[in-house]
Amino acid sequence: MPDEPDNTTEPQEGAEAAEGEAKKGLLSKLPIPSISLKSSPLRGMGDLWQFPSLLLAVGMIAVAISLYVQKTPTADFPGALDSVEARLEARQYTGAMEVLNGPILGNLEDPAITSLDLARFWALRADTLYLLARAEDIDLAENHKAIVDNYTVARSRYDHEPTDVQRYRLADTHLEMGAFAKAAQEAHAIGEGLAEKRREIYQAVIEHGLQAIATDADRERSFDLLARLRNDPTGTEEDRLWAVVRQSRLSIEAGYPEDALRRLLPEIQRQKTRMSPQSARLFALLGEAYSDMGLLEEARKHLELGEELLESTDPDAGRVGVLLARIERAEGQTEIARDRFRNIANRFPTHAVGVAGWLGVAETEADLDNPEAARMAYQQVILGLSDGAAVGDVT
């Protein structure tokens, strides 16, 4: 018998030893075929049939691995975000938020998600928060902040370009937070397709600038927005007249009744009829401007005309009544003035003009030497101020 082959190997050193051990470890996982120890002469290529078979097997394994990798399911982020949009369209706001805060939020670190997907995610999250809050009448500071923060992440981090609807929602949220400058700035970028919503934001900012608590910056901003409204080609005649009335009011509040007069007189001439609520407000403002200029007779004439045309429940009618009572008091008709003031206080118990009426009652009762009646009226003024009426709206 031929000698048994010596299967022992000499120890190897360095990298060769490590490589050998690695190969040995891999080969040990494969089944060991039986090996014939008899040598036989080669008969040509027919003895090498195993090699093509092995190569074919390796190729098939590689194809199988490639197909497996290609068919491994990946997260469908665009599809998930589309489903959120569909839920928002169907007003399923809670369901939309569950998708956003569930499977999508939990996979934001997935390398398959793109910057576009992330921009859509944060913007849709803000949309959902906004719509859900409006649907459920949620007015919480932390919710408003979350809406702004989510829009901000989408824009600043992922270059999201908001739609006009999203700009309106962001501006409206700034209004809720009392950030009037930011609301106006956001509204400037709203396109003509949502011009009505843009005007809505402008009007809210302007109304704030008309309040007694408004700062000089607030009033300056309101003047600017009023100019935009007057020149807005998409606005109606009613929108333009609304702007004229507020511009005149701001001029009077700022101590420039002459400016209001110059604006109001031609506007009254433009009116097709002087028997409308719009004309009534113009007459009332004209009377107020004349009053501030010390022209009491002209003031009385226009105020009485405005009072006649305004609805008795309109706070502007109450304001006109207060001005008429002050003129009567200045002319020495103290009792008539007191009765008018009291009438206004009783008609508008929850409005600032009603508090102004109580102040007039207190002052005229003091003029008439009725200290107890004056004291009680002053108590009503204090109650009104504690309930939120601004001093400037009362005096």
C-alpha positions in Angstrom: 0.0 0.0 0.0 1.3 3.4 -0.6 2.1 5.5 2.4 -0.7 7.6 4.1 -0.3 11.2 3.2 1.0 13.4 6.0 -2.0 15.7 6.8 0.0 17.8 9.4 1.3 21.2 8.4 4.2 23.2 9.6 3.2 26.2 11.8 2.7 29.4 9.8 3.6 32.8 11.0 2.2 36.4 10.6 -0.3 37.3 8.0 -0.1 33.9 6.2 -1.1 32.1 9.4 -4.1 34.5 9.9 -5.2 34.1 6.3 -4.9 30.3 6.6 -7.0 30.2 9.8 -9.7 32.3 8.2 -9.9 30.0 5.1 -9.9 27.0 7.4 -12.8 28.5 9.4 -14.8 29.1 6.2 -14.1 25.7 4.7 -15.1 24.0 8.0 -18.6 25.1 7.5 -18.9 23.2 4.2 -19.5 19.4 3.9 -16.2 17.5 3.3 -16.4 15.3 0.2 -14.7 11.9 0.2 -11.3 11.9 -1.6 -9.8 9.0 -3.4 -6.2 8.6 -2.6 -5.5 6.6 -5.8 -4.0 8.6 -8.6 -5.3 8.1 -12.1 -4.2 9.7 -15.4 -6.1 12.7 -16.7 -8.4 12.0 -19.6 -8.7 15.5 -20.9 -11.4 18.2 -20.3 -13.9 15.5 -19.3 -12.2 15.2 -16.0 -12.8 18.9 -15.3 -16.7 18.8 -15.5 -16.9 19.9 -11.8 -15.5 23.3 -12.4 -18.3 24.7 -14.7 -20.8 23.2 -12.3 -19.3 25.0 -9.4 -19.1 28.3 -11.3 -22.8 28.0 -12.3 -23.8 27.3 -8.7 -21.8 30.4 -7.5 -23.5 32.5 -10.1 -27.0 31.3 -9.2 -26.3 32.1 -5.5 -25.2 35.6 -6.4 -28.3 36.2 -8.5 -30.5 34.9 -5.6 -28.8 37.3 -3.1 -29.3 40.2 -5.5 -33.0 39.5 -6.0 -33.5 39.1 -2.3 -31.9 42.5 -1.6 -34.0 44.1 -4.4 -37.2 42.6 -3.1 -36.6 43.5 0.6 -39.5 45.9 1.4 -38.5 49.5 2.3 -40.5 52.1 4.1 -42.8 54.0 1.6 -42.5 57.5 3.1 -44.0 59.4 0.1 -47.0 57.0 0.2 -47.4 57.5 4.0 -47.3 61.3 3.5 -49.9 61.0 0.7 -52.1 59.1 3.1 -51.8 62.0 5.6 -52.8 64.5 3.0 -55.8 62.3 2.1 -56.9 62.2 5.7 -56.6 66.0 6.0 -58.8 66.4 2.9 -61.3 64.1 4.5 -61.1 66.1 7.8 -59.8 63.1 9.6 -57.3 65.2 11.6 -56.8 62.8 14.5 -56.1 59.9 12.1 -53.6 62.1 10.2 -51.8 62.9 13.4 -51.6 59.2 14.4 -49.9 58.4 11.2 -47.5 61.3 11.5 -46.6 60.7 15.1 -46.6 56.9 14.7 -44.9 55.0 11.9 -43.4 58.1 10.2 -42.0 59.8 13.3 -40.5 56.5 14.4 -38.6 56.1 11.1 -37.2 59.6 10.5 -33.6 58.2 10.8 -34.2 55.7 8.0 -31.6 56.4 5.3 -34.2 55.9 2.7 -36.1 59.1 3.6 -35.2 62.1 1.5 -35.0 65.8 2.4 -38.2 66.3 0.4 -39.9 63.7 2.5 -38.7 65.4 5.7 -39.9 68.8 4.5 -43.3 67.4 3.7 -43.4 65.7 7.1 -42.8 68.8 9.2 -45.1 71.0 7.1 -47.9 68.4 7.2 -47.4 68.1 10.9 -47.9 71.8 11.3 -51.0 71.7 9.0 -52.5 68.9 11.1 -51.9 70.7 14.4 -53.5 73.8 13.0 -56.6 72.1 11.6 -57.0 69.9 14.6 -56.9 72.9 16.9 -59.5 74.8 14.9 -61.8 71.8 14.6 -61.7 71.2 18.4 -61.5 74.8 19.4 -58.1 74.4 21.1 -56.5 77.7 22.1 -53.3 76.9 23.9 -50.0 78.8 23.8 -48.0 75.6 23.5 -50.1 74.4 20.6 -49.6 77.7 18.7 -45.9 77.5 19.4 -45.8 73.9 18.1 -47.4 75.0 14.8 -44.9 77.7 14.3 -42.0 75.5 15.2 -43.0 72.7 12.8 -43.4 75.1 9.9 -40.0 76.7 10.8 -38.2 73.3 10.7 -39.7 72.6 7.3 -38.5 75.9 5.9 -35.2 76.6 7.6 -33.8 73.0 7.7 -35.3 71.5 4.6 -35.9 74.5 2.3 -39.7 73.9 2.2 -41.5 76.6 0.2 -44.9 77.1 1.9 -48.1 77.1 -0.1 -50.3 80.2 0.2 -52.7 78.2 2.4 -49.8 77.3 4.8 -48.7 81.0 4.8 -52.2 82.0 5.9 -52.2 79.3 8.6 -48.9 80.5 9.9 -50.0 84.2 9.8 -53.2 83.3 11.6 -51.3 81.4 14.3 -49.0 84.5 14.8 -52.2 86.5 15.3 -53.3 84.1 18.0 -49.9 84.5 19.7 -50.1 88.3 19.5 -47.1 88.5 17.1 -48.8 91.1 14.8 -45.6 92.1 12.9 -44.9 88.5 12.0 -48.5 87.9 11.0 -48.3 90.9 8.6 -44.9 89.9 7.2 -46.2 86.4 6.4 -49.4 87.8 4.9 -47.3 89.9 2.4 -46.2 86.7 0.7 -49.7 85.3 0.2 -50.5 85.3 -3.5 -53.5 86.7 -5.4 -55.2 83.3 -5.3 -55.8 83.9 -1.6 -56.1 87.7 -1.6 -59.2 87.5 0.5 -57.3 85.6 3.3 -54.5 88.1 3.0 -56.9 91.0 3.6 -58.3 89.1 6.5 -54.9 89.0 8.2 -54.3 92.7 7.3 -57.6 93.7 8.9 -56.9 91.9 12.1 -53.5 93.6 12.4 -55.1 97.0 11.6 -57.8 96.5 14.3 -55.1 95.8 16.8 -53.4 99.1 15.8 -56.6 100.9 16.5 -56.8 99.8 20.1 -55.8 102.1 23.0 -53.1 99.6 24.1 -51.4 99.7 20.6 -47.9 101.1 20.4 -46.6 103.6 18.0 -45.1 100.8 16.0 -48.5 99.1 15.9 -50.1 102.2 14.5 -47.4 102.8 11.9 -47.9 99.2 10.7 -51.6 99.7 10.5 -51.1 102.9 8.4 -48.9 100.9 6.0 -51.4 98.0 5.7 -54.3 100.4 5.2 -52.4 101.9 2.2 -52.0 98.4 0.8 -55.7 97.7 1.2 -56.8 100.9 -0.5 -54.5 100.1 -3.5 -55.4 96.4 -3.6 -56.9 95.8 -7.1 -58.5 92.6 -5.9 -60.5 94.4 -3.2 -64.1 95.4 -3.4 -65.5 98.9 -2.9 -66.5 97.7 0.6 -62.9 96.7 1.4 -61.7 100.1 0.2 -64.2 102.0 2.3 -63.3 99.9 5.3 -59.7 101.0 4.9 -60.8 104.7 4.5 -62.8 104.5 7.8 -59.8 103.0 9.7 -57.3 105.4 8.2 -59.5 108.3 9.4 -59.8 106.7 12.8 -56.1 106.3 13.1 -55.5 109.9 12.1 -58.0 111.1 14.8 -56.4 108.8 17.4 -53.0 110.1 16.5 -54.1 113.7 17.0 -54.4 114.7 13.3 -58.2 115.4 12.8 -57.4 117.6 9.8 -55.9 114.6 7.9 -59.1 112.6 8.7 -61.2 115.5 7.4 -59.3 115.7 4.1 -59.9 112.0 3.6 -63.5 111.9 4.7 -65.0 114.8 2.8 -64.3 113.5 -0.7 -65.2 110.0 0.4 -68.7 111.1 1.4 -69.1 112.7 -2.0 -68.3 109.4 -3.6 -71.2 107.6 -1.9 -74.1 106.7 -4.1 -76.4 107.2 -1.1 -76.0 108.9 2.2 -78.5 106.6 3.9 -76.3 103.5 4.2 -74.3 102.1 7.2 -71.1 102.9 5.4 -72.1 106.6 5.0 -73.2 106.6 8.7 -69.7 105.7 9.8 -68.2 108.4 7.6 -70.5 111.0 9.1 -69.7 109.8 12.6 -66.0 110.1 12.0 -66.4 113.5 10.3 -68.3 114.7 13.4 -65.5 113.3 15.7 -62.9 115.1 13.6 -64.8 118.4 13.8 -65.2 117.9 17.6 -61.5 117.4 18.1 -60.9 120.6 16.1 -63.3 122.5 18.4 -65.9 123.0 15.7 -68.8 121.8 17.9 -71.7 122.9 15.7 -70.4 121.0 12.7 -69.5 118.1 14.9 -73.1 117.9 16.4 -74.7 118.0 12.9 -72.6 115.2 11.5 -72.8 113.1 14.7 -76.6 113.3 14.8 -76.8 112.2 11.2 -74.5 109.3 11.9 -76.4 108.3 15.0 -79.7 108.4 13.0 -78.3 106.0 10.4 -76.5 103.5 12.6 -78.3 100.6 14.3 -79.0 101.3 18.0 -77.1 98.1 18.9 -74.0 99.1 17.0 -71.1 100.1 19.3 -70.3 102.9 16.8 -73.7 104.3 17.7 -72.7 104.2 21.3 -69.5 106.0 20.5 -71.4 108.7 18.7 -73.7 109.1 21.7 -70.7 109.6 24.0 -69.4 112.3 21.8 -72.8 114.0 21.6 -73.1 113.9 25.4 -69.6 115.4 25.8 -70.6 118.3 23.5 -73.8 118.8 25.6 -71.8 118.8 28.8 -69.4 121.4 27.3 -72.3 123.6 26.4 -73.7 123.4 29.9 -76.5 120.9 29.3 -75.4 118.8 32.1 -78.6 116.9 32.9 -79.2 116.1 29.3 -75.6 114.9 29.0 -75.9 112.8 32.1 -79.1 111.0 30.8 -77.5 110.3 27.5 -74.4 108.9 29.2 -76.5 106.7 31.4 -78.5 105.4 28.4 -75.3 104.4 26.7 -73.9 102.7 29.8 -77.1 100.6 30.0 -77.2 99.7 26.3 -73.6 98.5 26.2 -72.9 96.9 29.6 -70.1 94.6 28.3 -68.4 97.0 25.9 -65.8 99.7 26.4 -68.2 102.3 25.1 -70.5 101.4 28.0 -67.7 102.0 30.5 -67.2 105.4 28.8 -70.9 106.0 29.4 -70.4 105.3 33.2 -67.5 107.7 33.3 -69.7 110.4 31.8 -72.4 109.7 34.3 -69.8 110.0 37.2 -68.5 113.3 35.9 -71.9 114.8 35.3 -73.2 113.7 38.6 -70.2 115.3 40.2 -71.0 118.5 38.2 -74.5 118.4 39.6 -73.2 118.0 43.2 -74.5 114.4 43.6 -71.4 112.8 45.2 -73.1 109.4 46.1 -74.4 109.0 42.6 -71.0 109.9 41.2 -69.2 107.4 43.5 -71.5 104.6 42.4 -70.8 105.4 38.7 -67.1 105.5 39.3 -67.4 102.0 40.8 -68.9 100.8 37.6 -66.0 102.4 35.7 -63.5 100.5 37.9 -65.4 97.3 37.4 -65.3 97.8 33.6 -61.6 98.5 33.6 -60.9 95.4 35.7 -62.8 93.3 33.2 -60.5 94.3 30.4 -61.6 97.6 29.0 -58.6 99.8 28.1 -58.3 103.2 29.6 -57.8 104.8 26.2 -61.0 103.3 24.9 -63.0 104.8 27.9 -61.6 108.3 28.2 
